[in-house]
Amino acid sequence: MPLLRLFTAGLVCVLVAAGAFTRPAVADDRLSIVNLMPAFWEAWDHGRSVDERVRLFEQLVAVPNHQAYGTGQFALDEVHIAWYLQDVVPYVPRMRELTAMLSTEIPTAERRFLETFPDLRSGVQVYFMPSMLHFDGQTNNGVLRFGIDGIARFDGANADLGVLVSHELFHIYHAQVSPDVFGETGSGGAPPIWRQLWSEGLATYVSSRLNPDASKSQVLLSTALGTLPPADVQRLACAIAPALDAADGSRVAPFFDAGMHPPQLPSRGGYLVGFLVARDLDVAHDLRALAVLRGEGLRTAIGTDVARICRNGPDPA
């Protein structure tokens, strides 16, 4: 099996070949980054038929990297792999572009993040992988996964890898320093809206601060949210304000689920309102101080600011 090429420039290097594990003599052990995309392209480019690509995908991607796919959300039998390899065809050109960007974009994103949050605890496992079109970025039980196919599908030409890495990596950090506030995929029962609004909004705000050249639409992963008129932002805040303590899915999903939305408003509006709240609370311009806010004081501050946005609209950027 060919070696899976991983990143250098300050990253932990892991070379996987027939189960071998090596690392450089001097390395920052806070992030352990594994790039599965070279193995995917090996399977894709050398498979002359769907059946052959399925066999190579199993041999080069799925079997050697079972830990990356061990969350229960992936169906890796031959039938599902065959469906995936046909469904992913429209996204392959953008996936190649994104794969080529990894070696330059990711070290920069890592450096900026660790300079801002030097107390990130070691041992964070990060995968860049084919996600079977399930997600663009995801944290699950402290492991961070980026689906290059999902980025191509859900974010397209608007995707900014630095933003995505900053956003998801902050979720890991936030869970370390404020586990009672943060809620991640697979972490159990749904937290109330105010906690999700803070978790996603603060991660969005952090990604904007660490990637100052990114547009608001890139930071919010949505052109609709990035260009939402102030009057509609105000309506969105007014819809969220009375529901901040709600935790049932039917009330939470319209503000955070890409597949749902409030009437006449875009989906995932909780990210935007949370971003505005985080920006308003960052009076000291100290991201680490924001990350450790918790408790009733935080809940009160969020409620006060959402109510203010509902009354007056968002402050100018």
C-alpha positions in Angstrom: 0.0 0.0 0.0 1.4 3.5 -0.8 2.3 5.7 2.1 -0.4 8.3 3.0 1.3 11.6 2.7 0.7 13.8 5.7 1.5 17.4 6.4 4.7 18.9 7.9 5.4 22.5 8.8 4.7 22.1 12.5 2.1 19.4 12.3 2.5 15.9 13.8 3.3 13.6 10.9 1.8 10.2 10.8 2.8 7.9 8.1 0.5 4.9 7.7 1.7 1.9 5.7 0.7 -1.6 6.6 -0.1 -0.4 10.1 3.3 1.4 10.7 3.3 4.5 12.8 6.2 7.0 12.8 6.6 10.6 13.8 9.4 13.2 13.6 11.9 13.5 16.4 10.6 17.0 17.3 6.9 17.7 16.8 4.0 19.6 18.4 1.8 16.9 19.8 -1.3 19.0 20.3 -2.6 18.0 16.8 -2.3 14.6 15.1 -3.4 15.1 11.6 -4.1 12.3 9.1 -4.8 13.0 5.5 -6.7 10.2 3.8 -7.2 12.0 0.5 -4.1 10.6 -1.2 -5.4 7.2 -0.6 -8.8 8.2 -2.0 -7.2 9.5 -5.2 -5.2 6.4 -5.5 -8.4 4.4 -5.5 -10.2 6.9 -7.8 -7.5 7.3 -10.4 -6.6 3.6 -10.7 -10.0 2.2 -10.6 -11.2 1.6 -14.2 -14.7 0.6 -13.2 -17.0 1.1 -10.3 -16.3 -2.4 -9.0 -12.6 -1.8 -9.1 -12.9 1.5 -7.4 -15.0 -0.1 -4.7 -12.3 -2.7 -4.1 -9.6 -0.1 -4.0 -11.6 2.2 -1.7 -12.0 -0.7 0.7 -8.4 -1.7 0.4 -6.7 1.7 0.6 -9.2 3.9 2.5 -11.8 2.1 4.6 -9.9 -0.9 6.0 -6.6 0.7 6.9 -8.4 3.7 8.5 -11.2 2.1 10.3 -10.7 4.5 13.3 -11.6 7.4 11.1 -14.9 5.7 10.1 -15.7 4.2 13.5 -18.6 6.5 14.6 -21.5 4.4 13.4 -22.6 7.0 10.8 -20.9 5.3 7.9 -22.1 2.4 5.9 -19.0 0.8 4.3 -20.4 -2.3 2.7 -19.8 -2.7 -1.0 -23.3 -1.5 -2.0 -23.0 1.8 -0.1 -19.5 2.4 -1.3 -20.6 1.9 -4.9 -23.5 4.3 -4.4 -21.1 6.8 -2.9 -18.5 6.5 -5.7 -21.2 7.3 -8.2 -22.9 10.1 -6.2 -19.6 11.9 -5.6 -18.8 12.3 -9.3 -20.1 15.9 -9.7 -17.9 17.0 -6.8 -14.6 15.5 -7.9 -13.2 18.6 -9.6 -13.7 20.7 -6.5 -12.4 17.9 -4.3 -9.1 17.9 -6.3 -8.8 21.7 -5.8 -9.4 21.4 -2.1 -7.0 18.5 -1.7 -4.3 20.5 -3.5 -4.9 23.4 -1.0 -4.5 21.3 2.1 -0.7 21.4 2.3 -0.6 25.2 2.3 -3.9 26.2 4.0 -3.8 23.8 7.0 -0.4 24.7 8.4 -1.3 28.4 8.3 -4.7 27.7 10.1 -3.0 25.5 12.7 -0.3 28.2 13.4 -2.9 30.9 13.9 -5.0 28.8 16.1 -2.2 27.6 18.4 -0.9 31.1 18.7 -4.3 32.3 19.9 -5.1 29.2 22.0 -1.7 27.9 23.2 -3.4 26.0 26.0 -5.1 23.6 23.7 -4.5 20.2 25.3 -2.5 17.6 23.3 -3.8 14.6 21.6 -6.4 16.1 19.3 -6.9 13.7 16.4 -7.8 15.3 13.0 -8.8 13.6 9.8 -9.1 15.0 6.3 -11.1 12.3 4.6 -13.9 11.3 2.2 -17.0 11.6 4.4 -19.3 9.7 2.2 -20.9 13.1 1.6 -22.1 13.2 5.2 -20.5 16.4 6.4 -18.0 19.2 5.8 -16.6 19.5 9.3 -17.6 17.5 12.4 -16.4 17.0 16.0 -17.4 13.8 17.6 -16.1 12.6 21.0 -13.1 14.9 20.8 -12.1 13.8 17.2 -12.2 16.3 14.4 -13.1 15.2 10.9 -13.2 17.2 7.7 -15.0 15.7 4.7 -13.4 17.0 1.6 -16.3 15.7 -0.4 -18.7 17.4 2.0 -16.9 20.7 1.7 -17.2 20.4 -2.1 -20.9 19.5 -1.8 -22.1 21.9 0.9 -19.8 24.8 0.6 -18.6 24.7 -3.0 -16.5 27.5 -4.4 -17.3 29.6 -1.3 -15.4 27.3 1.0 -12.5 28.7 3.0 -10.4 25.9 4.5 -8.9 28.2 7.1 -12.4 29.2 8.3 -13.6 25.6 8.5 -10.5 24.4 10.4 -10.7 27.4 12.9 -14.4 26.8 13.5 -14.2 23.1 14.2 -10.9 23.2 16.0 -12.4 25.8 18.3 -15.2 23.4 19.1 -12.6 21.0 20.4 -10.9 23.7 22.5 -14.3 25.0 23.8 -15.2 21.5 24.9 -11.8 21.3 26.8 -12.2 24.6 28.7 -16.0 24.8 29.0 -17.5 21.3 28.8 -20.7 22.4 30.6 -21.4 24.9 27.8 -20.3 23.2 24.7 -22.5 20.6 22.9 -21.0 18.5 20.1 -22.2 15.8 17.7 -23.0 12.6 19.5 -22.7 14.3 23.0 -26.0 13.1 24.2 -29.3 15.0 24.7 -29.7 18.3 22.8 -28.6 21.3 24.8 -31.0 24.3 24.9 -30.9 26.9 22.2 -28.9 29.4 24.2 -26.0 26.9 24.6 -26.1 25.9 20.9 -26.3 29.6 19.9 -23.3 30.4 22.0 -21.2 27.3 20.9 -21.8 27.8 17.2 -21.9 31.6 17.3 -18.6 31.8 19.2 -16.9 29.3 16.9 -18.1 31.4 14.0 -16.8 34.6 15.6 -13.4 33.0 16.4 -13.1 31.8 12.8 -13.7 35.4 11.6 -11.1 36.8 13.9 -8.5 34.2 12.9 -9.3 34.6 9.2 -9.7 38.4 8.7 -9.7 38.2 4.9 -12.6 35.8 4.8 -16.0 37.2 3.8 -19.0 37.2 6.2 -20.6 34.6 3.9 -17.6 32.4 4.1 -17.4 32.7 7.9 -21.1 31.9 8.2 -20.9 29.2 5.5 -23.9 30.8 3.9 -24.4 33.6 1.3 -28.0 34.0 2.5 -26.8 34.6 6.1 -23.8 36.7 5.1 -26.0 39.1 3.1 -29.2 39.1 5.3 -30.7 42.6 5.6 -30.7 44.1 9.1 -34.5 44.0 9.3 -34.4 40.2 8.7 -31.6 39.8 11.3 -33.9 41.6 13.7 -36.8 39.3 12.9 -34.5 36.3 13.4 -33.4 37.5 16.8 -37.1 38.1 17.7 -37.9 34.5 16.8 -35.0 33.1 18.9 -35.4 35.3 22.0 -38.5 33.6 23.5 -37.1 30.1 22.7 -33.6 30.4 24.3 -34.3 27.7 26.9 -36.0 25.3 24.5 -34.3 22.0 23.8 -36.8 20.0 21.9 -35.8 19.3 18.3 -38.8 20.9 16.6 -37.9 24.3 18.1 -34.1 24.0 17.8 -33.8 22.7 14.3 -35.1 25.8 12.4 -32.2 27.8 13.8 -29.4 25.3 13.4 -30.3 22.6 10.9 -29.4 23.2 7.2 -32.5 21.4 6.2 -35.0 23.6 8.0 -35.7 27.3 8.5 -38.1 29.7 10.1 -40.8 31.2 7.9 -39.4 33.6 5.3 -35.9 33.4 6.9 -32.8 31.4 6.0 -31.7 28.2 7.7 -29.0 28.1 10.4 -29.8 31.6 11.6 -28.6 30.7 15.1 -25.1 30.8 13.8 -25.6 34.4 12.7 -27.3 35.6 15.9 -24.7 33.8 18.0 -21.9 35.4 16.0 -23.4 38.8 16.7 -23.7 38.1 20.4 -20.1 36.9 20.6 -19.0 40.0 18.8 -21.0 42.2 21.2 -19.6 40.4 24.3 -16.0 40.6 23.1 -15.5 44.0 24.7 -11.9 43.1 25.7 -11.0 41.5 22.4 -9.9 38.4 24.2 -11.0 35.2 22.6 -9.6 33.0 25.4 -11.7 35.0 27.9 -14.8 34.4 25.8 -14.2 30.7 25.7 -14.4 30.2 29.4 -17.6 32.2 30.0 -20.3 30.0 31.5 -23.1 29.7 33.9 -26.1 31.9 34.6 -24.1 35.1 33.9 -23.5 33.9 30.4 -27.1 32.9 29.9 -28.3 36.3 31.1 -25.8 38.1 28.9 -27.0 36.1 25.8 -30.6 36.8 26.6 -30.0 40.5 27.1 -28.1 40.9 23.8 -30.6 38.8 21.7 -33.4 40.9 23.1 -31.5 44.1 22.2 -30.9 42.9 18.6 -34.7 42.0 18.5 -35.6 45.6 19.5 -32.9 47.6 17.7 -31.4 45.4 15.0 -27.7 44.4 14.8 -25.0 47.0 15.5 -22.9 47.9 12.4 -19.9 45.7 11.8 
